[in-house]
């Protein structure tokens, strides 16, 4: 087993509980870690024998295009869509961070981490 990861993938998107967040938008960062068997790809050197991280990025980008109120909803949708594309993978961990969230204080990010 091994882990295929994308870390610090940044998006400008329109998520948030407040209407102004969904209109103005904000920067988000997404990390994903996918447990999978890497042995076959390690021998074959064939992309079809592993999780294609470009395809994973495209899944993440598609989810980020659809407005959500909660970071939890974003992470859950990414997990579901990655699992649909790669049903044989093990645990998927997604961290979604809203950069500089509007909380009335200086804050680098607010984030959630979900496993599925």
C-alpha positions as CSV (number, residue, x, y, z in Angstrom):
1,X,0.0,0.0,0.0
2,X,1.0,3.6,-0.4
3,X,-0.5,7.1,-0.6
4,X,-1.1,9.4,-3.6
5,X,-1.3,13.0,-2.4
6,X,-2.0,16.5,-3.7
7,X,-1.2,19.2,-1.2
8,X,-1.9,22.9,-1.1
9,X,-4.0,23.0,-4.3
10,X,-5.4,26.5,-4.3
11,X,-8.8,27.6,-5.8
12,X,-10.7,30.8,-5.9
13,X,-14.3,29.8,-5.2
14,X,-17.6,30.9,-3.9
15,X,-18.4,28.9,-0.7
16,X,-19.6,30.1,2.6
17,X,-22.6,30.4,4.9
18,X,-22.9,34.2,4.2
19,X,-24.4,35.4,1.0
20,X,-21.5,37.9,0.5
21,X,-19.0,35.0,0.6
22,X,-20.9,33.2,-2.1
23,X,-20.9,36.4,-4.2
24,X,-17.4,37.8,-3.6
25,X,-15.6,34.5,-3.2
26,X,-12.4,33.6,-1.4
27,X,-9.2,31.6,-1.7
28,X,-9.3,27.9,-0.6
29,X,-6.6,25.3,-0.2
30,X,-7.3,21.6,-0.6
31,X,-5.1,18.6,0.4
32,X,-6.0,15.0,-0.5
33,X,-4.3,11.7,0.5
34,X,-5.5,8.5,-1.1
35,X,-4.4,5.1,0.2
36,X,-3.9,2.7,-2.6
37,X,-1.9,-0.2,-3.8
38,X,1.2,1.2,-5.6
39,X,3.0,-2.1,-6.2
40,X,1.7,-2.8,-9.7
41,X,2.5,0.7,-10.9
42,X,5.9,0.5,-9.3
43,X,6.7,-2.4,-11.6
44,X,4.7,-1.5,-14.7
45,X,5.5,2.2,-14.9
46,X,1.9,2.5,-16.4
47,X,-0.4,5.3,-15.3
48,X,-3.5,3.1,-15.6
49,X,-2.1,1.0,-12.7
50,X,-2.3,3.8,-10.2
51,X,-4.4,6.8,-9.1
52,X,-3.9,9.6,-11.7
53,X,-3.4,12.7,-9.6
54,X,-4.3,14.9,-12.6
55,X,-7.7,13.2,-12.7
56,X,-8.0,13.7,-9.0
57,X,-7.3,17.4,-9.4
58,X,-10.0,17.7,-12.1
59,X,-12.4,16.1,-9.7
60,X,-11.5,18.5,-7.0
61,X,-11.8,21.5,-9.4
62,X,-15.2,20.3,-10.5
63,X,-16.4,20.1,-6.9
64,X,-15.0,23.6,-6.1
65,X,-17.0,25.1,-9.0
66,X,-20.3,24.3,-7.2
67,X,-21.1,26.6,-4.3
68,X,-21.4,25.0,-0.8
69,X,-22.2,26.5,2.5
70,X,-19.9,24.3,4.5
71,X,-16.3,23.0,4.1
72,X,-17.6,19.6,5.2
73,X,-19.8,19.5,2.2
74,X,-16.9,20.2,-0.1
75,X,-14.7,17.5,1.4
76,X,-17.5,15.0,1.4
77,X,-18.2,15.6,-2.3
78,X,-14.6,15.3,-3.2
79,X,-14.3,12.0,-1.3
80,X,-17.5,10.6,-2.9
81,X,-16.4,11.6,-6.4
82,X,-12.8,10.2,-6.0
83,X,-14.2,7.0,-4.6
84,X,-16.6,6.7,-7.6
85,X,-13.6,7.2,-10.0
86,X,-11.4,4.8,-8.0
87,X,-13.6,2.3,-6.1
88,X,-10.7,0.1,-5.1
89,X,-8.8,2.7,-3.1
90,X,-8.5,2.6,0.7
91,X,-9.1,5.5,3.0
92,X,-9.3,9.0,1.4
93,X,-8.4,12.0,3.6
94,X,-9.4,15.5,2.5
95,X,-8.5,18.8,4.2
96,X,-10.3,21.9,3.0
97,X,-9.0,25.3,4.2
98,X,-10.7,28.7,3.7
99,X,-7.8,31.2,3.6
100,X,-8.3,34.4,5.6
101,X,-11.9,33.6,6.7
102,X,-14.1,36.5,7.5
103,X,-14.3,36.0,11.3
104,X,-13.4,39.5,12.5
105,X,-9.8,38.8,13.3
106,X,-6.6,38.0,11.5
107,X,-6.7,34.3,10.8
108,X,-4.5,32.5,8.2
109,X,-7.1,29.8,7.6
110,X,-10.1,27.9,8.9
111,X,-10.1,24.2,7.9
112,X,-11.7,20.8,8.3
113,X,-10.3,17.4,7.7
114,X,-12.6,14.5,6.7
115,X,-11.8,10.8,6.1
116,X,-13.9,8.4,4.1
